[in-house]
Each structure stands twice: as C-alpha cells, then as structure tokens.
C-alpha cells in the first residue's frame, strides 16, 4: 500500500504564533521571526510560512514592500520545501493527498500569487518607475517563472495534480507581459537598470514544451538530455494566431482561459478561441515519438534541485537575501 510520511500538524497555539509577523515595519523583525520559526523545525515552518504568505496576499501594502518581504521569505521557503516529505509510492502507484495538493505545492503557489499580485500593482500604476522599482519588477518576473517551473516539475515528478489555475495564470502572465500597455517599464532587459536580461517568452515556451512532453511521454521528462534541450527547442517554437491555422489537423492548442498545458486538437481546427497554436520544432516532436515508439525506460531524474530555467538571480545579492 502507498504511504505518505507527513508529520503531525502543529498545535493551534503554535500556528497562532506563526501568524504574528508584520509586513509594514522593519524587515529585521521579520528576520527575527524567521529565526524563531527555523528553531521550531519543519513541522511548524511549513504551515507558518503558508499562513504568512496568505496574510501577505491580503495585506494592503505597496508592491515594493511586498516584493521586499517575498525576497526575505524566499530562501527560508526553499529550505523548508527541500526538507518537506515527498509523496511515496509502491508498485508505481502514487498516493494523492487528501486535497490532492501537498504543502510544498501550496507554498509554491502562494509565492507565485504574491509575485503576480505585486507585478500587476506595479504595471497598473501610471507613475514612472524608479530604477530600484524597475529592478524589483524584473526580479518578480524571473521568480514568477522559477516558481511556476518548480510547481509544474513537482507535479510531473510526483504525479500529483497541480493547484487550480496554475496553467491559466501562467497563460495570462504571458499575455500581460507581451502587451506593452500593461507594463510601462518595458520588458526585462529593455532598460539600463536591468542587471540581468531574461526573455519571458522563452521561459514560457520552455514550460509549455515541458507540459506537452509530460502528457505525451511521461518517461522522457526524467531524462537530463531532454531537459537540457528545452531551451534550444523553445527558441525555435512559435506561438501562432489560431485564425491562421484553421482547417489544419493535429494542432497543439493553448487556450488562455483553460487551466491546461497545450493539448492536441482532435480533428481539424474549426473553432475560434482566445489563445495560440503551439508549433514545436520537429526535433522535439521526433524525440518524444521515437522514445514512445521504442518503449525506452528512462532513468529517474532527481528533481530536488529544480535548477533555474535561465541564469542566477542577480537581485538577490548579500544585502537583499536573508540566508536561512
């Protein structure tokens, strides 16, 4: 029988203690709270961080302050996630949790939601961005894709369902970033203040290809050579207007309002929808089909590190990152 070695939940009193940090004061107070949470162990750190991120989502604070808090919480959160138990299985059958989503997935989701909320606050402001706020905006975009990457790979690795709206929020994020009216500061890398260039469209396409591969051939996503090739294939991938592809068959459809990765259309395309057609390069499709046809069994890949899709994060200098 499959088992899941989840530790017992902390007491209500301990949970109340975890809800105390404030976000409008000196960040040193948040550091002190994190030190106390660290000494309490992972049993309390996970729920404590989850409640803190939920409170942060509801807090009425500036996007700059929200991003400063998220930057402070990021390293402790990743350390905590690395220590959380993973779903165990026997005989190839994975055990779903009671709600279908693990604590680690909830933490990734809350980080994504808070980052996206901050980005929207910045982009909806009519004021010109300062150089500091522009850097924070770029940091938010990089980390949005990194936490989406962690979320999607975790679900594929452990065969768990994704939190609701994971894909639909990712599709909307791409749409927002590609619309110049929604980001007066410009795309990352477009200003002199940019410390590290990052192509959001390339990051998005890599996640689309990974999600497509996970559906077509789950074994191949465990191969390091396949994962290493995603960036190159993404650079060759096109996102095409559906109206230009009407009548064609075997198309991979991305619907913005659908909470799904790219899906293959059954039959010829004869409908209009809000989204794109994903045109993946032939070598990508060929490798998936070849391995599927040959029945090659891939060796397991350790997803614990979840390497970034692109390059290190330069915003997290020693002065900006709290080391857990």
C-alpha positions in Angstrom: 0.0 0.0 0.0 1.3 3.5 -0.7 2.2 5.7 2.2 2.8 9.3 2.9 5.1 10.2 5.8 3.6 13.5 6.7 4.5 14.8 10.2 1.7 15.6 12.6 0.3 19.1 12.3 1.4 21.6 14.9 -0.9 22.7 17.7 -3.4 25.6 17.2 -1.3 27.6 19.7 1.9 27.0 17.6 0.0 28.0 14.4 -1.2 31.3 16.1 2.5 32.0 16.9 3.3 31.6 13.3 0.8 34.2 12.2 2.5 37.1 14.1 4.9 38.7 11.6 4.0 42.2 10.3 4.9 43.5 6.9 4.8 47.2 7.4 7.7 47.5 9.9 11.4 46.9 9.8 12.4 43.8 8.0 14.7 42.9 10.8 11.6 42.0 12.8 10.7 39.6 10.0 14.2 38.1 10.2 13.8 37.6 13.9 10.5 35.8 13.4 12.1 33.6 10.7 14.9 32.7 13.2 12.3 31.6 15.7 10.5 29.6 13.0 13.7 27.9 12.0 14.4 26.7 15.5 10.9 25.3 15.7 11.6 22.8 12.9 10.0 22.0 9.6 6.7 20.8 11.2 6.0 24.4 12.1 8.0 26.2 9.4 5.8 24.9 6.6 2.4 25.8 8.0 3.9 29.1 9.4 5.2 30.2 6.0 1.9 29.2 4.3 -0.1 31.3 6.7 2.3 34.2 6.4 2.1 34.2 2.6 -1.7 34.0 2.8 -1.7 37.0 5.1 0.8 38.8 2.8 -1.6 38.2 -0.1 -4.3 40.0 1.8 -2.2 42.8 3.2 -2.7 46.3 1.8 0.9 47.3 1.2 2.9 48.8 -1.6 4.2 46.4 -4.3 7.8 47.4 -3.4 7.2 46.4 0.2 5.5 43.2 -0.8 8.5 42.2 -3.0 10.9 43.1 -0.2 9.1 40.7 2.1 9.0 38.0 -0.6 12.7 38.3 -1.2 13.2 37.8 2.5 10.9 34.8 2.7 12.3 33.1 -0.5 15.4 31.4 0.9 13.7 30.1 4.1 10.8 28.8 2.0 13.0 26.9 -0.4 15.0 25.4 2.5 11.7 24.3 4.1 10.4 22.8 0.9 13.6 20.8 0.5 13.0 19.3 3.9 9.3 18.5 3.5 8.4 14.8 2.9 7.7 13.8 -0.7 4.8 11.5 -1.7 5.9 7.9 -1.5 4.6 5.1 -3.7 4.8 1.4 -4.2 4.3 -0.5 -7.4 4.3 2.7 -9.5 1.1 4.0 -7.9 1.3 7.4 -6.3 -0.7 8.4 -3.3 -2.8 11.5 -3.6 -3.1 13.7 -0.5 -6.5 14.4 1.0 -6.9 17.6 -1.1 -4.7 16.4 -4.0 -2.1 19.2 -3.3 0.8 18.9 -1.0 2.1 21.6 1.4 5.1 22.2 -0.8 2.8 22.9 -3.8 0.8 25.3 -1.7 3.9 27.2 -0.8 5.0 27.5 -4.4 1.5 28.6 -5.4 1.3 31.3 -2.7 4.7 32.6 -3.8 3.5 32.8 -7.4 0.3 34.5 -6.4 2.0 37.1 -4.3 4.6 37.8 -7.0 1.9 38.1 -9.7 -0.1 40.5 -7.4 3.0 42.7 -7.0 3.7 42.8 -10.7 0.1 43.8 -11.5 0.2 46.5 -8.9 3.4 47.9 -10.5 2.1 47.7 -14.0 -1.3 49.2 -13.2 0.4 52.3 -11.8 0.6 55.3 -14.2 3.7 56.7 -12.4 7.1 56.3 -14.0 9.2 53.5 -12.4 12.3 54.4 -10.4 15.4 52.4 -11.2 15.0 50.4 -7.9 11.4 49.5 -8.6 12.3 48.5 -12.2 14.9 46.1 -10.8 12.3 44.7 -8.4 9.8 44.3 -11.2 12.4 42.3 -13.2 13.2 40.2 -10.1 9.4 39.5 -9.7 9.2 38.3 -13.3 12.2 36.0 -13.1 10.8 34.4 -9.9 7.3 34.0 -11.3 8.7 31.7 -13.9 11.0 29.9 -11.5 8.2 29.1 -9.1 5.9 28.1 -12.0 8.8 25.8 -13.1 9.1 24.3 -9.7 5.3 23.8 -9.5 5.0 22.1 -12.9 8.0 19.9 -12.5 7.0 18.8 -9.0 3.6 17.7 -10.2 5.1 15.8 -13.1 7.8 14.2 -10.9 5.5 13.0 -8.1 2.3 12.5 -10.2 0.3 15.0 -8.2 -2.4 17.3 -9.5 -1.4 21.0 -10.0 -3.1 23.6 -7.8 -6.1 25.2 -9.5 -5.3 28.0 -12.0 -1.6 27.1 -12.3 -1.7 27.0 -16.1 -4.4 29.6 -16.7 -2.4 32.1 -14.5 0.7 31.3 -16.5 -1.1 31.9 -19.8 -2.4 35.2 -18.6 1.0 36.2 -17.3 2.5 35.7 -20.7 -0.4 37.7 -22.3 0.2 40.5 -19.9 4.0 40.6 -20.4 3.5 40.6 -24.2 1.1 43.6 -24.1 3.2 46.8 -23.9 0.2 48.7 -22.5 0.3 46.7 -19.3 4.0 47.3 -18.5 5.1 50.9 -18.9 8.5 50.0 -17.6 9.2 47.7 -20.6 10.3 44.1 -20.8 13.2 42.8 -18.7 16.5 43.8 -20.3 15.0 46.8 -22.1 16.4 49.5 -19.7 19.8 50.5 -18.4 18.7 49.5 -14.9 18.4 45.8 -15.9 21.0 43.8 -14.1 20.3 40.5 -15.8 18.4 40.1 -19.1 15.7 37.4 -19.2 13.3 36.6 -22.0 9.9 35.9 -20.5 8.6 34.4 -23.8 11.4 31.9 -23.9 10.8 30.9 -20.3 7.0 30.5 -21.1 7.7 28.3 -24.1 10.0 26.0 -22.1 7.2 25.4 -19.6 4.8 24.8 -22.5 7.1 22.2 -24.0 7.7 20.5 -20.7 3.9 20.4 -20.1 3.3 19.0 -23.5 6.0 16.3 -23.1 4.6 15.3 -19.7 1.3 14.5 -21.4 2.7 12.7 -24.5 5.5 10.7 -22.9 5.9 11.0 -19.1 9.1 9.0 -19.1 11.1 11.4 -21.2 10.8 14.3 -18.8 13.1 12.3 -16.4 15.9 12.4 -18.9 18.6 15.1 -18.3 19.5 15.3 -22.0 15.8 16.1 -22.8 15.6 18.8 -20.2 18.9 20.3 -21.3 17.4 20.6 -24.8 14.3 22.5 -23.8 15.8 26.0 -24.1 17.0 25.4 -27.6 13.7 23.9 -28.7 11.8 26.8 -27.1 13.9 29.3 -29.1 12.5 27.6 -32.3 8.9 27.3 -31.1 6.3 29.5 -32.5 3.0 30.7 -30.9 0.7 31.4 -33.8 -2.7 33.0 -34.2 -5.4 30.3 -34.4 -7.1 32.0 -37.3 -4.1 31.4 -39.5 -4.3 27.6 -38.8 -7.9 27.0 -39.5 -8.6 23.6 -41.1 -5.3 22.0 -40.2 -5.1 18.8 -38.2 -3.1 17.6 -35.2 -2.5 21.1 -33.8 -1.4 21.8 -30.2 -3.8 24.3 -28.8 -3.2 26.8 -25.9 -6.4 28.3 -24.5 -5.7 31.3 -22.2 -8.8 30.7 -20.2 -8.2 27.0 -19.9 -6.3 25.7 -16.9 -4.3 23.2 -19.0 -1.0 22.9 -20.8 -1.0 22.7 -24.6 -3.5 20.0 -25.8 -3.8 18.3 -29.2 -6.9 19.2 -31.1 -9.0 16.2 -32.1 -9.5 16.5 -35.9 -9.2 19.7 -37.9 -9.3 23.1 -36.2 -12.7 24.6 -36.9 -13.2 27.0 -34.0 -12.0 30.4 -32.8 -10.6 30.7 -29.3 -8.5 33.1 -27.2 -5.0 31.8 -27.3 -2.4 30.4 -29.6 -1.3 27.4 -31.6 2.0 26.0 -30.4 4.3 25.0 -33.3 7.1 23.0 -31.7 10.2 22.2 -33.7 10.4 18.8 -35.4 13.4 17.5 -33.3 11.3 18.0 -30.2 8.4 16.0 -31.5 10.6 13.4 -33.1 12.4 12.7 -29.8 9.2 12.3 -27.9 7.7 10.0 -30.6 10.9 7.9 -31.0 11.2 7.2 -27.3 7.5 6.4 -27.1 7.7 4.0 -30.0 10.8 2.3 -28.8 9.5 1.9 -25.3 12.7 3.1 -23.7 12.6 3.2 -20.0 14.2 6.4 -18.7 16.3 6.5 -15.6 14.9 8.6 -12.7 16.0 12.2 -12.5 16.4 14.0 -9.3 14.1 17.0 -9.4 15.1 18.1 -5.9 17.3 20.9 -7.1 14.9 22.4 -9.6 17.6 24.3 -11.5 16.6 27.7 -12.7 15.4 27.9 -16.3 18.0 30.6 -17.2 20.6 32.2 -15.1 21.3 33.0 -11.4 19.3 35.8 -9.8 21.4 38.9 -9.5 18.8 40.8 -7.5 19.5 38.5 -4.5 22.8 40.0 -3.5 24.1 39.6 0.0 22.3 42.7 1.0 18.9 41.6 -0.4 18.7 38.0 0.6 18.1 36.6 4.1 20.1 33.4 4.4 18.1 30.8 6.3 
